[in-house]
Amino acid sequence: MATSRSSVAQFNVWDYVVFIVMLLISVFIGIYHAIMGRRQQSNSEFLLGGRQMSALPVALSLTASFMSAVTVIGTPVEVYRFGAIFWIFCISYSIVTIISAEFFLPVFYRLGITSTYEYLGMRFNKYVRMLGTSMYIIQTVLYTGIVIYAPALTLNQITGFDLWGVLVATGLICTFYCTLGGLKAVVWTDVFQMSIMISGFLAVVIRATVVENGIAQIWNNSYHGGRLNFWDFNPDPLRRHTFWTIVIGGSFMWTAIYGINQSQVQRYISCKNKFEAKLSLYLNMIGLWVTTTCAVLTGLSMYSIYSQCDPLTANLVRTSDQLTPYLVMDILGGYPGVPGLFVAAAYSGTLSTVSSSINALAAVTVEDFIKPNINLSEEKLSWISKGLSLMYGLICIGMAALSSLMGGVLQAALTIFGIVGGPLLGVFLLGMILPCVTSIGAICGLVVGFLLTMWVGIGGQIYGPLPDKTLPLPLSTAGCIFNNTEQPSTVTATLWSTMNPVTQPDFRPEIADTWYSLSYLYLSPLGTVVVFVVGLIVSMLTGGRTNQVNGDLLITKRDLICCFCFTDTSDHSEEKDIKQHPDETFEIGKDNLAFTHQDPICHDKEDQIQPNTYL
């Protein structure tokens, strides 16, 4: 498809109307839940929806939180530049869902916790808990600020939206309905925003199918362009995306998100019973398949349309992250309101991610820093949570502004979940699987794992991998129509480098082509394995052999036997509160009330948790 700059339409009044209506509906949902819940001022109601949420809205919220604007805008470009191998992530999502639902969920659910990092305090001590919470807060604030900034920059350059106006408006809108309505407002706005995102993807795919005279033509062009590269079994860990890096590395990375990340766990533990919680995760898995498939089809459609005229090489856009909005304006610009729908979809991804993060940040701050140290009523804690939501919203807006001044931050943040999430996943697995692990072992493992992944991650940003490892696919400008002032560029940039151009240093050490070129997806398993090994060794040297641990804090034989069991419909009110005074630990075991706790899913006497029934 030949194209030129003049062929791309601009936003019109109906596009603005559609976009503004989407924002207003999100705000009204927050106001509605604030009014409906005005008589329910408890902290649990604000942070967990009273633990009475149902599976379907929670599942849609989990999926929407995953779909940030980086996903809506960036995934089609990933497929356009590197091929449809990205779809293999659907295999990772299946593995992650099973692990999260059958291993992590039973432990978190029976403990009745609000913050996942409460577990670290129960299993180890308050220092491990505070360290884990601090790492999560830093990670989430940084990532959330970038999620606000990246789409604002892209859509400013494509649609003419004022950069700072959109940046501030996005942060304030999320902060507003999170502060007013709490978790219920977040979940139900996510449900609405999820429908908008899928509609935006479908609008692009359907119109592209019409433009290209059928899906068969899109598939044929993609095949001949090398984009249908699903099965690359190269075991090289330095290759950015292969079957193994995506399935192994992607599974570790997303387990750190769905298994232990507060913003995700907080949703499914808010369900009314374990059945609904598990169901929400499995429905979310289907949602991830659908959204990933839509994004991949959008990327293949983009390649089919621009296979003979790459807008990036032809200087029709300045960076690759502008390609998706450019495609929307190109093929949907003649349909008033439809481009506005896709822009609304991109911002729905931003709103859902930011709102989830703000609510989760408030939750961990209250549960891990305030409640253990200050005795306050539920009503006062509720007001503090609202104040924290407001504070974190403003901090994230400030971080978004900082991102605009520090170009390298954006690229670094794309691997932040691997750098921080991997070590955190390792310390949770240590606590849940190995009763011999001590608090000293957990701290040493967490610190060493984090420093190592940070070393590799920062090195990878300074000395980016060479094209022979990222393998960008060829593009063409043979079919472009140029005027006298526009000529094709000779530079073909990759997705990551165009989002944040990184100037390669004059000196490139040998380690840059080995250690620093490790696939970003392997940062998470690297951190997890290092924490596991270091934590175990240190624990054995610090009295771990005699360590006694409460069985409820471990993944037990009963949890494995009851895998995929959906018969438990007990609600949270039937659970026993096994939390003790914040200064007490759970390492003594038999004196802990949790030993008298019986999970309703296994009713036989021999199935009750006993000391040392761990794996």
Secondary structure, DSSP 8 states (H G I E B T S, - for coil): ----GGGS----HHHHHHHHHHHHHHHHHHHHHHHHTTT---HHHHHHGGG-B-HHHHHHHHHHHH--HIIIIIHHHHHHHH-GGGGGHHHHHHHHHHHIIIIIHHHHHHHT-SSTTHHHHHHS-HHHHHHHHHHHHHHHHHHHHHHHHHHHHHHHHHH---HHHHHHHHHHHHHHHHHHHHHHHHHHHHHHHHHHHHHHHHHHHHHHHHHTTSHHHHHHHHHHTT----------TTSSS-HHIIIIIHHHHHHHHHTT-HHHHHHHTTBSBHHHHHHHHHHHHHHHHHHHHHHHHHHHHHHHHHTT--TTTTTSSSSGGGHHHHHHHHHHTTSTTHHHHHHHHHHHHHHHHHHHHHHHHHHHHIIIIITTT----HHHHHHHHHHHHHHHHHHHHHHHHHHHH-HHHHHHHTTHIIIIIHHHHHHHHHHHH-TT--HHHHHHHHHHHHHHHHHHHHHHHHS---HHHH-------TT----TT----S----HHHHHS-----S---GGGGTTTTS-GGGHHHHHHHHHHHHHHHHHHHTTGGG----GGGS-BHHHHHTTT------BGGGS------TT--S-S-TTSGGGG---TT--SGGGS--TT-B-
